[in-house]
Amino acid sequence: MSESPREARADALLESVRTAQGRCLKIFLGAAPGVGKTYAMLSAAQELKRQGVDVVVGLVETHQRVETQALLEGLEVLPRRVVDYRGRRFELFDLDAALTRRPAVLLVDELAHTNLPGGRHERRWQDVAELLDAGIEVYTALNVQHLESLNDQVRRITQVKVRETVPDAFLDRARDMVLIDLPPRELIERLRQGRIYRPDMAAAALEAFFSPTHLAALRELAVDTVAGHIDSDLRSHMLARGGAMPVRRRVLAAIDGYGQSDDLVRVARRIAERRGAPWSVAFVDTGASIEPVRRERLDAAMRLARRLGGEAMILRGHAVVDELLAHADREGVGQILIGRTRSRPWAALIGRSLPQQLLRRAAHLELTIIATPAERLRARMRLRMPQRKGRAVEYQIAHGVMLVAFVLTWCADRFLSVANLSLILLTAVLVVAARTRMSVAFYTATLAFLGDNFLFTAPRYTLTIANADDAITVCLFFAAALIGSRLATRLSSQVQALRSAHAHARVMLALGQRLAASTDAAGVRKAGAAALAQVLGCEVAVLGGEAGQPLYVMACSPNDVVLDALEAGAAAWSQQHGEAAGRFTQTLSASTCWMLPLGTVEQPAGVVALRFDPARDEPAPDERSTALAMVQDIGQALQRVRLADTLESVRVQGETERLRTALLSSVSHDLRSPLSSMVGSAETLLHFGPQLATDERRDLLTAILGEGQRLDRYIQNLLDMTRLGHGALQLQRDWTDLAEMIATVCRRLRKLCPQLPIVLEMPQDPLMLHVHAALIEQALFNILENAARFSPPDAAVRIVVKQEGDGLYIDIHDQGPGIPEEERMQIFDMFYSVSRGDRGGSGTGLGLAICRGMVAAHGGHVEALPGEGGGTVIRVSLPWSAVPEEAA
């Protein structure tokens, strides 16, 4: 029974007051780990701290993320409780200390965490519940997969059983729910950079939980959860103020207790599930007596609605339309479903039927009228009657139409004095011709000719024609009837042919779209099996296998198609000979499946097995041609995928060969030069050492040392690039002073270029970076060496360091000829070799490529910019954050 708007508003006001007193929980909800929930929670806490609010950190897990640890600076952190468990020491959240401290806002991370045995509560959300009961406002973080109601759904999506869950009822205590969102692509990139898990764990996570498909599905669940929370709060607030403005429009099924009530309930549930919207079922009791059978059907429909997860209610009022519209405005209904009503005929004539009133008064709502299954079946049978009726039915139709035509002609002749009665009979012949075949139309025309002659041509009731004009009229009538029936039959056949062609084209278009969206052979087989099963209404299995190996099912629809030995033999014969086999053929017809080959004998791609109902006749020609065309398209799609794979393999081999050639060309020249110099100097010392002066021997030894160091750098660059390309470069981060790092790089460069002027501009305050110091030093050294090579001998190389926001920028200016705009991105490619490129006149062309890889491994990037007074600026951008107190 529904309540009045006044009572609903009063209840909403009381509920809003009650929840305002007990809801002091704020949840930062994310779709997966690493989206930034803890970071957002700490940022909100810092903002509250600046506003003077008493904020305390009860428990926050930073997972060694530098940017998250930096946000703890300035916040009071409660000491953790130390517990010994199974020989190990654990630091846990101290609930009693939090209750004693009683801050205005307390931060408690990881709401779904399970506490160690022996504590007060089993789960952390129970600790939070006690804090809320004590009047302490709590900020917490939660992933959507930990919601108890979504546990099975998450398991179906990710194939992972989440054991730590939070009851959905606990979320009702949340005053605010903040969605922390990150696109799957960016989240996966953070994972690869090691900003979520360790590198050894990141690879396994990418293959399992962190796939783009899983993350997109979890993201949708998170958005839907927050939307539901917002919709519930908004409806409560608006209802307390006398109105409703829901975010998600509800679906309402209005039932009357007759035969279609159960169908309405099921349709409402399907529509609401597709839209992701809440739904309900309502019956309007106008006070009229309800017979027992109708009451029983009504109760059964209400029970069905509750069982399917909907809300069932009874509205009371004098007017059905008024009550439905009032309830829709009050509850935020967006769509109303009604069945075929039992209104009196006069009500429809004067526009007072239920659908007419709803259409007139509910223009802001969607109105859907649902027919009963029996009515829909009768409509489909009427639509398909011309294709399904037999010969006897067609002649029965002809006799019925002619009987009605003769009665109308007799009435017209007796009471209306119609001049040409044959037009009525001619119309009847055309009606029959449009609905039947040519033979039936000819029979009808003959029957109309004889009836007109016998009944309405003088002398009547004989086949004799006394007047020559009447004879001509009757003969012309017969000819017109035959021609009209022929034209009508031809038109009907053309319509049927056009329908068949349209259906065939629509099926082929849908199949083409599915196949075009498939990028691999498995996707093509799966899409093809699903399309064939949908169009032909049979079980489909796509078989394939390696050459010379037995065929096996690689895709099927439905998912449980199994073939026996006879069917497997028919499939093997079909692929071997490139012809159809099995059922509906002359080869191995005892098989229950119709086997159609994919591809040709020269290029076989498998076999499609179609298993129809055993009681079904052979497919019609149109259906057979559709099946053959679809199978041919599937085979061509498989050939396309195979060709694309072959071309990709050839392209990869060509690219590999190109890189190998470039590497050999570069290395053979750049390694041979220092080796030749070293060999020449060593031979000179060997043969003429005693005859050389001390300075000459020192110069030769210095040349050997310099060329050896140069060779060592080349080999080190090759090794670094190999490790970067295979992902084997491990980051061992530590806090390092940037000034000290740059000083080390400059000392290394002095050994190569003693006379090079270097100008350093950086802030006075120390700048600490959480990086792998050796890798960043090598990257900076490569850039400085490149700048020194292209700068004039006496021109200075300038290093400018700037820190802005959460980024650190290191600009290295040279005074060289500069780099054209179209080549600024190419200089970071491996083996890029032009006079202004990375290698210049010498070098392997790997220096800047290695630099880009090393910086990118730290989450930064390198770019080439034009210099203000000429030359080039190479900018290195790295993420920066303040040093946490523990590291300091």
ChimeraX attribute file (.defattr): number of C-alpha atoms within 10 A of each C-alpha:
attribute: neighborCount
match mode: 1-to-1
recipient: residues
	/A:1	12
	/A:2	16
	/A:3	12
	/A:4	14
	/A:5	15
	/A:6	12
	/A:7	11
	/A:8	16
	/A:9	21
	/A:10	16
	/A:11	14
	/A:12	20
	/A:13	19
	/A:14	12
	/A:15	15
	/A:16	16
	/A:17	10
	/A:18	11
	/A:19	15
	/A:20	12
	/A:21	10
	/A:22	16
	/A:23	19
	/A:24	20
	/A:25	24
	/A:26	20
	/A:27	23
	/A:28	21
	/A:29	24
	/A:30	27
	/A:31	28
	/A:32	25
	/A:33	16
	/A:34	20
	/A:35	21
	/A:36	20
	/A:37	26
	/A:38	29
	/A:39	23
	/A:40	18
	/A:41	25
	/A:42	23
	/A:43	15
	/A:44	14
	/A:45	24
	/A:46	19
	/A:47	13
	/A:48	14
	/A:49	17
	/A:50	10
	/A:51	9
	/A:52	9
	/A:53	14
	/A:54	16
	/A:55	23
	/A:56	22
	/A:57	22
	/A:58	24
	/A:59	20
	/A:60	21
	/A:61	12
	/A:62	16
	/A:63	12
	/A:64	11
	/A:65	14
	/A:66	17
	/A:67	18
	/A:68	22
	/A:69	22
	/A:70	17
	/A:71	22
	/A:72	20
	/A:73	15
	/A:74	9
	/A:75	15
	/A:76	13
	/A:77	16
	/A:78	18
	/A:79	15
	/A:80	15
	/A:81	13
	/A:82	12
	/A:83	15
	/A:84	10
	/A:85	11
	/A:86	6
	/A:87	7
	/A:88	7
	/A:89	10
	/A:90	13
	/A:91	12
	/A:92	16
	/A:93	21
	/A:94	16
	/A:95	21
	/A:96	13
	/A:97	14
	/A:98	18
	/A:99	14
	/A:100	8
	/A:101	12
	/A:102	18
	/A:103	19
	/A:104	13
	/A:105	22
	/A:106	26
	/A:107	24
	/A:108	23
	/A:109	25
	/A:110	17
	/A:111	22
	/A:112	22
	/A:113	17
	/A:114	16
	/A:115	17
	/A:116	15
	/A:117	10
	/A:118	9
	/A:119	11
	/A:120	13
	/A:121	15
	/A:122	14
	/A:123	19
	/A:124	21
	/A:125	22
	/A:126	18
	/A:127	19
	/A:128	23
	/A:129	16
	/A:130	15
	/A:131	21
	/A:132	17
	/A:133	12
	/A:134	12
	/A:135	18
	/A:136	20
	/A:137	22
	/A:138	26
	/A:139	28
	/A:140	24
	/A:141	25
	/A:142	23
	/A:143	23
	/A:144	24
	/A:145	28
	/A:146	22
	/A:147	22
	/A:148	18
	/A:149	14
	/A:150	17
	/A:151	19
	/A:152	15
	/A:153	16
	/A:154	22
	/A:155	13
	/A:156	11
	/A:157	14
	/A:158	19
	/A:159	13
	/A:160	14
	/A:161	13
	/A:162	16
	/A:163	13
	/A:164	15
	/A:165	22
	/A:166	23
	/A:167	13
	/A:168	13
	/A:169	11
	/A:170	14
	/A:171	17
	/A:172	15
	/A:173	18
	/A:174	18
	/A:175	17
	/A:176	19
	/A:177	20
	/A:178	15
	/A:179	19
	/A:180	22
	/A:181	18
	/A:182	17
	/A:183	13
	/A:184	21
	/A:185	13
	/A:186	11
	/A:187	22
	/A:188	21
	/A:189	13
	/A:190	17
	/A:191	22
	/A:192	19
	/A:193	18
	/A:194	20
	/A:195	20
	/A:196	21
	/A:197	19
	/A:198	12
	/A:199	17
	/A:200	9
	/A:201	12
	/A:202	20
	/A:203	15
	/A:204	11
	/A:205	16
	/A:206	14
	/A:207	9
	/A:208	13
	/A:209	16
	/A:210	21
	/A:211	15
	/A:212	15
	/A:213	13
	/A:214	19
	/A:215	22
	/A:216	16
	/A:217	15
	/A:218	23
	/A:219	22
	/A:220	13
	/A:221	19
	/A:222	22
	/A:223	18
	/A:224	14
	/A:225	18
	/A:226	18
	/A:227	16
	/A:228	18
	/A:229	17
	/A:230	17
	/A:231	17
	/A:232	15
	/A:233	17
	/A:234	16
	/A:235	21
	/A:236	24
	/A:237	19
	/A:238	17
	/A:239	24
	/A:240	20
	/A:241	13
	/A:242	16
	/A:243	17
	/A:244	19
	/A:245	18
	/A:246	21
	/A:247	15
	/A:248	19
	/A:249	21
	/A:250	20
	/A:251	26
	/A:252	31
	/A:253	26
	/A:254	21
	/A:255	24
	/A:256	21
	/A:257	21
	/A:258	18
	/A:259	16
	/A:260	21
	/A:261	26
	/A:262	21
	/A:263	17
	/A:264	25
	/A:265	27
	/A:266	16
	/A:267	15
	/A:268	26
	/A:269	24
	/A:270	13
	/A:271	16
	/A:272	20
	/A:273	13
	/A:274	8
	/A:275	13
	/A:276	14
	/A:277	17
	/A:278	20
	/A:279	26
	/A:280	23
	/A:281	26
	/A:282	23
	/A:283	23
	/A:284	22
	/A:285	18
	/A:286	13
	/A:287	9
	/A:288	7
	/A:289	8
	/A:290	12
	/A:291	9
	/A:292	9
	/A:293	10
	/A:294	14
	/A:295	15
	/A:296	14
	/A:297	18
	/A:298	21
	/A:299	13
	/A:300	14
	/A:301	25
	/A:302	25
	/A:303	15
	/A:304	18
	/A:305	25
	/A:306	14
	/A:307	10
	/A:308	11
	/A:309	12
	/A:310	21
	/A:311	16
	/A:312	21
	/A:313	15
	/A:314	14
	/A:315	17
	/A:316	18
	/A:317	15
	/A:318	12
	/A:319	11
	/A:320	18
	/A:321	18
	/A:322	15
	/A:323	19
	/A:324	24
	/A:325	17
	/A:326	14
	/A:327	19
	/A:328	21
	/A:329	14
	/A:330	21
	/A:331	19
	/A:332	21
	/A:333	25
	/A:334	19
	/A:335	21
	/A:336	24
	/A:337	20
	/A:338	22
	/A:339	22
	/A:340	15
	/A:341	16
	/A:342	10
	/A:343	12
	/A:344	10
	/A:345	10
	/A:346	10
	/A:347	12
	/A:348	14
	/A:349	9
	/A:350	9
	/A:351	12
	/A:352	15
	/A:353	18
	/A:354	19
	/A:355	19
	/A:356	14
	/A:357	15
	/A:358	21
	/A:359	13
	/A:360	10
	/A:361	12
	/A:362	17
	/A:363	9
	/A:364	9
	/A:365	17
	/A:366	14
	/A:367	17
	/A:368	14
	/A:369	12
	/A:370	18
	/A:371	16
	/A:372	15
	/A:373	12
	/A:374	10
	/A:375	12
	/A:376	12
	/A:377	12
	/A:378	11
	/A:379	12
	/A:380	11
	/A:381	14
	/A:382	11
	/A:383	11
	/A:384	11
	/A:385	13
	/A:386	17
	/A:387	11
	/A:388	11
	/A:389	12
	/A:390	11
	/A:391	13
	/A:392	9
	/A:393	14
	/A:394	18
	/A:395	18
	/A:396	11
	/A:397	17
	/A:398	24
	/A:399	16
	/A:400	13
	/A:401	18
	/A:402	25
	/A:403	15
	/A:404	13
	/A:405	20
	/A:406	21
	/A:407	11
	/A:408	15
	/A:409	22
	/A:410	15
	/A:411	13
	/A:412	16
	/A:413	15
	/A:414	10
	/A:415	8
	/A:416	10
	/A:417	10
	/A:418	13
	/A:419	9
	/A:420	11
	/A:421	18
	/A:422	23
	/A:423	14
	/A:424	16
	/A:425	27
	/A:426	23
	/A:427	17
	/A:428	23
	/A:429	30
	/A:430	24
	/A:431	18
	/A:432	28
	/A:433	30
	/A:434	21
	/A:435	19
	/A:436	26
	/A:437	20
	/A:438	20
	/A:439	15
	/A:440	21
	/A:441	29
	/A:442	20
	/A:443	18
	/A:444	28
	/A:445	30
	/A:446	17
	/A:447	18
	/A:448	26
	/A:449	21
	/A:450	17
	/A:451	18
	/A:452	23
	/A:453	23
	/A:454	17
	/A:455	16
	/A:456	18
	/A:457	23
	/A:458	16
	/A:459	14
	/A:460	14
	/A:461	13
	/A:462	14
	/A:463	15
	/A:464	13
	/A:465	17
	/A:466	12
	/A:467	12
	/A:468	9
	/A:469	10
	/A:470	14
	/A:471	15
	/A:472	12
	/A:473	15
	/A:474	20
	/A:475	14
	/A:476	13
	/A:477	20
	/A:478	22
	/A:479	15
	/A:480	16
	/A:481	28
	/A:482	23
	/A:483	15
	/A:484	21
	/A:485	29
	/A:486	20
	/A:487	16
	/A:488	23
	/A:489	23
	/A:490	16
	/A:491	14
	/A:492	18
	/A:493	16
	/A:494	12
	/A:495	12
	/A:496	14
	/A:497	13
	/A:498	12
	/A:499	12
	/A:500	14
	/A:501	14
	/A:502	12
	/A:503	13
	/A:504	20
	/A:505	13
	/A:506	12
	/A:507	17
	/A:508	18
	/A:509	12
	/A:510	13
	/A:511	21
	/A:512	19
	/A:513	11
	/A:514	17
	/A:515	24
	/A:516	13
	/A:517	12
	/A:518	18
	/A:519	13
	/A:520	16
	/A:521	20
	/A:522	14
	/A:523	17
	/A:524	22
	/A:525	26
	/A:526	19
	/A:527	23
	/A:528	30
	/A:529	25
	/A:530	20
	/A:531	22
	/A:532	25
	/A:533	19
	/A:534	14
	/A:535	15
	/A:536	17
	/A:537	13
	/A:538	17
	/A:539	22
	/A:540	28
	/A:541	32
	/A:542	26
	/A:543	25
	/A:544	23
	/A:545	15
	/A:546	10
	/A:547	9
	/A:548	6
	/A:549	9
	/A:550	13
	/A:551	19
	/A:552	19
	/A:553	19
	/A:554	16
	/A:555	24
	/A:556	24
	/A:557	20
	/A:558	13
	/A:559	10
	/A:560	10
	/A:561	15
	/A:562	11
	/A:563	18
	/A:564	9
	/A:565	9
	/A:566	16
	/A:567	23
	/A:568	21
	/A:569	17
	/A:570	27
	/A:571	32
	/A:572	23
	/A:573	20
	/A:574	25
	/A:575	27
	/A:576	16
	/A:577	14
	/A:578	20
	/A:579	18
	/A:580	24
	/A:581	28
	/A:582	25
	/A:583	22
	/A:584	18
	/A:585	15
	/A:586	10
	/A:587	15
	/A:588	22
	/A:589	16
	/A:590	15
	/A:591	23
	/A:592	21
	/A:593	29
	/A:594	24
	/A:595	31
	/A:596	25
	/A:597	29
	/A:598	29
	/A:599	22
	/A:600	16
	/A:601	14
	/A:602	9
	/A:603	12
	/A:604	20
	/A:605	26
	/A:606	29
	/A:607	32
	/A:608	31
	/A:609	31
	/A:610	23
	/A:611	21
	/A:612	20
	/A:613	11
	/A:614	8
	/A:615	6
	/A:616	7
	/A:617	9
	/A:618	12
	/A:619	13
	/A:620	9
	/A:621	9
	/A:622	13
	/A:623	15
	/A:624	13
	/A:625	13
	/A:626	21
	/A:627	20
	/A:628	16
	/A:629	14
	/A:630	21
	/A:631	21
	/A:632	17
	/A:633	19
	/A:634	26
	/A:635	25
	/A:636	16
	/A:637	25
	/A:638	24
	/A:639	18
	/A:640	15
	/A:641	18
	/A:642	15
	/A:643	12
	/A:644	14
	/A:645	14
	/A:646	12
	/A:647	12
	/A:648	12
	/A:649	12
	/A:650	12
	/A:651	12
	/A:652	12
	/A:653	12
	/A:654	12
	/A:655	12
	/A:656	12
	/A:657	12
	/A:658	12
	/A:659	14
	/A:660	12
	/A:661	12
	/A:662	18
	/A:663	18
	/A:664	12
	/A:665	13
	/A:666	20
	/A:667	19
	/A:668	12
	/A:669	14
	/A:670	18
	/A:671	18
	/A:672	13
	/A:673	15
	/A:674	19
	/A:675	16
	/A:676	12
	/A:677	16
	/A:678	20
	/A:679	13
	/A:680	14
	/A:681	18
	/A:682	17
	/A:683	11
	/A:684	14
	/A:685	17
	/A:686	10
	/A:687	10
	/A:688	12
	/A:689	14
	/A:690	10
	/A:691	10
	/A:692	13
	/A:693	10
	/A:694	10
	/A:695	9
	/A:696	13
	/A:697	18
	/A:698	12
	/A:699	12
	/A:700	18
	/A:701	16
	/A:702	13
	/A:703	17
	/A:704	20
	/A:705	13
	/A:706	17
	/A:707	19
	/A:708	16
	/A:709	14
	/A:710	18
	/A:711	18
	/A:712	13
	/A:713	14
	/A:714	20
	/A:715	15
	/A:716	13
	/A:717	21
	/A:718	18
	/A:719	13
	/A:720	21
	/A:721	21
	/A:722	14
	/A:723	14
	/A:724	17
	/A:725	12
	/A:726	8
	/A:727	11
	/A:728	10
	/A:729	16
	/A:730	11
	/A:731	17
	/A:732	11
	/A:733	13
	/A:734	13
	/A:735	15
	/A:736	15
	/A:737	14
	/A:738	19
	/A:739	18
	/A:740	13
	/A:741	16
	/A:742	17
	/A:743	13
	/A:744	13
	/A:745	20
	/A:746	19
	/A:747	13
	/A:748	15
	/A:749	18
	/A:750	13
	/A:751	10
	/A:752	14
	/A:753	15
	/A:754	10
	/A:755	12
	/A:756	17
	/A:757	14
	/A:758	15
	/A:759	12
	/A:760	14
	/A:761	12
	/A:762	15
	/A:763	11
	/A:764	7
	/A:765	7
	/A:766	11
	/A:767	21
	/A:768	18
	/A:769	21
	/A:770	21
	/A:771	20
	/A:772	19
	/A:773	19
	/A:774	12
	/A:775	21
	/A:776	21
	/A:777	20
	/A:778	19
	/A:779	23
	/A:780	22
	/A:781	21
	/A:782	23
	/A:783	21
	/A:784	22
	/A:785	17
	/A:786	20
	/A:787	24
	/A:788	24
	/A:789	18
	/A:790	23
	/A:791	20
	/A:792	15
	/A:793	13
	/A:794	10
	/A:795	16
	/A:796	18
	/A:797	20
	/A:798	18
	/A:799	20
	/A:800	15
	/A:801	18
	/A:802	14
	/A:803	17
	/A:804	8
	/A:805	8
	/A:806	11
	/A:807	13
	/A:808	19
	/A:809	19
	/A:810	20
	/A:811	22
	/A:812	23
	/A:813	27
	/A:814	27
	/A:815	22
	/A:816	19
	/A:817	13
	/A:818	20
	/A:819	21
	/A:820	12
	/A:821	11
	/A:822	7
	/A:823	14
	/A:824	17
	/A:825	14
	/A:826	16
	/A:827	23
	/A:828	23
	/A:829	17
	/A:830	19
	/A:831	24
	/A:832	21
	/A:833	21
	/A:834	13
	/A:835	12
	/A:836	17
	/A:837	22
	/A:838	29
	/A:839	22
	/A:840	16
	/A:841	12
	/A:842	14
	/A:843	19
	/A:844	25
	/A:845	27
	/A:846	26
	/A:847	29
	/A:848	26
	/A:849	23
	/A:850	27
	/A:851	26
	/A:852	19
	/A:853	22
	/A:854	25
	/A:855	21
	/A:856	16
	/A:857	20
	/A:858	21
	/A:859	17
	/A:860	18
	/A:861	18
	/A:862	24
	/A:863	16
	/A:864	21
	/A:865	19
	/A:866	16
	/A:867	17
	/A:868	9
	/A:869	8
	/A:870	14
	/A:871	18
	/A:872	25
	/A:873	24
	/A:874	24
	/A:875	20
	/A:876	24
	/A:877	21
	/A:878	22
	/A:879	19
	/A:880	21
	/A:881	20
	/A:882	17
	/A:883	18
	/A:884	15
	/A:885	10
	/A:886	6
	/A:887	8
	/A:888	8
